[in-house]
Amino acid sequence: MPESTHHARELLDRVIETMGGARREGQRIMVEQIAEAITDQAHLLVQAGTGTGKSIGYLVPLLDHCRRSGERGLVSTATLALQRQILIKDAPAVIEAMADLHMWRPKLAVFKGWSNYLCLHRVHGSYPGEGTLFDTLDSIESKGPSTLGEEVVRLREWAKTTHTGDRDDLVPGVSDRAWRQVSVSKRECVGRTCPMIEECFAQAARLDASEADLVVTNHSLFGIQCTGESDILPSFGPVVIDEAHELADRVRDQSTLLMSASILARIARTLRARTKIEVEELEEAGEELAAVLAPLPAGLIEERPAVLREVMLRIDEMIRRAASALLDSRADAADKTLARAALDEARAFLDAWSKDPAQMILSASALQGEESELLSLSPLDVASALGMRGFHERAAILTSATLSLGGSFDAMARECGFMLSPTRWKGIDVGTPFDPASQAIMYIAEDLPDPGMGGLGEEAQERFLELAVASGGGVLGLFSSWKAAQMGAQVLRERTDLTVYMQGDETLSALVDRFRQEEDSCLLGTLSLWQGVDVVGPSCRLVVIDRIPFPHREDPVVKARSLDAHKRGFSGFQTVSLTRAALLMAQGAGRLLRSDTDRGVVALLDRRLLTKSYGRFILRSLPQMWPTTDREVVRAALGRLSDGVKRQ
């Protein structure tokens, strides 16, 4: 056994002993394989089912490597909940065990975006109170001024006592609109000209990260590291990407840039207010852009119209003139910094616009009415940035409960850049401590008609009602459209006395808490519920999925990637739509079993899983529960589960 593997296993044993946990074979395999991959500077995909303890599974070999090598490790997550779990629960357990075993206590730090931190300069009234300078959409939520004022007052009081300025340490939290009154983006920050630079929370957080042995960040910031021209993260060695199934989408989202007449008008106002620069021509260029965008249909722009190219050249010229005038401006340093930040917002879009159009996704959106008014520009491919800059020749571990699609890791390896990196890679499935075949039933309603586009069909409504009644609640309804979710909620509310919670009634976390606490309630919603809902016990004993969640064919990203796949000789449907649907189906079905004592049913109301050739690919991606198409068997099983809950 290699020395690194031996040390990692020894540390794992000590962690389990310290936490009072049980040894899990999948976790042991994970630790050994990751230790080996880090030593060999290899790339590894690790599919680890719920209950494996994957955070401990990668923290043990990663921190042990940091101890032995002196290299800094990096962990990136998709969700705040997992980030907090690592920082508050899992990493401290490993650190304590490491201190006992090796007399070494590594330093941890979290690396978040600039706007996650309170800006003391802004709190003290030195920034304009118009919200955020670079809010590109005018659809700020409507909120009463008294409520907003109360939140801002509470933020100002919190500013006097907080040691971190981290928004996530503020409990209870505040609305996004209130937080924007006391925070700034990196562009807005006046930097060294700030009179409170020595007390800056964001600067302090970055200093902590530069001195840490392990840095925990998020996929968006990791994406900026990969796609940007300069490093924003402190230097690091091996990297672990948790919730890796979301990596490519998060990186593409953070790379998306926007342009509209309202954005240019806002930039012009900032320049005029801060530096007195003449901006009439820039405002006129914005009006020309609005006129060009108005007749464009919403959606993907496959060929850039000549009039759009011309107006973008004019905007580019106006931005250059403004930048030149800014150099000669006699405004003070802070005002110049804010003006330059405004220009940089437009400059970033124009730089992306100048790249090869075949490598960019350009789309138009109609925000308020029927006329298009916003341009979105995002990279077609993020795999090369991830593979060549993010991972390249360093050890890289990608882990999630869902990485193997259709029985293969190839799709995920391709999307995340492993196939473009010069480093060898492999994928492993360490399984789950659960036994899906004995804990759960997977029911496919093969007698229902194929789902249509009009929401939840009448027969599907009746089947959903029948299953929910048999279960007596404990229903998580996952729907592929808002209309279908509303129809499902309506039929339960009108024809049963079950408590029904609908996504949007409250915050998602509040709804999930209610669902968790009430064993006979129902929670219904769309794609926000398909991932991240973690409810242990009988409160979630029936998961219903109305149809295969294929992405909308006119979605600009899906359409652009599908067209690109066709150009390269691949099936756009299989490469893009099918893999995305299989991933969501696996995540949705995975909401049922969250512990080894959970029991229940996953009901799939889409018979195409059995009648279409692509159904086999999706079914191979799902947890291997006991399968049936017999509705009477399922009704009886749900009845027994319901009776068991009532007897408790």
SULKA-V654533 format. One record per helix or strand. SS is the DSSP state (hx for helix, st for strand). FROM is the first residue (numbers start at 1). TO is the last residue. If there is no record, write none. Layout:
<<SS:FROM:TO> <SS:FROM:TO>>
This chain:
<<hx:3:19> <hx:25:40> <st:43:48> <hx:54:69> <st:73:77> <hx:80:102> <st:108:110> <hx:114:116> <st:117:117> <hx:120:123> <hx:145:159> <st:166:166> <hx:167:169> <hx:176:180> <hx:191:193> <hx:197:199> <hx:201:211> <st:214:218> <hx:219:227> <st:239:241> <hx:244:255> <st:257:260> <hx:261:275> <hx:280:294> <st:299:300> <hx:306:328> <hx:333:353> <hx:357:359> <st:360:365> <st:374:379> <hx:383:391> <st:396:400> <st:405:405> <st:408:408> <hx:410:415> <st:425:431> <hx:436:439> <st:440:444> <hx:458:471> <st:475:478> <hx:482:495> <st:499:502> <hx:508:517> <st:521:525> <hx:527:529> <st:542:545> <hx:556:567> <hx:572:589> <st:600:604> <hx:608:611> <hx:614:621> <st:626:628> <hx:631:647>>
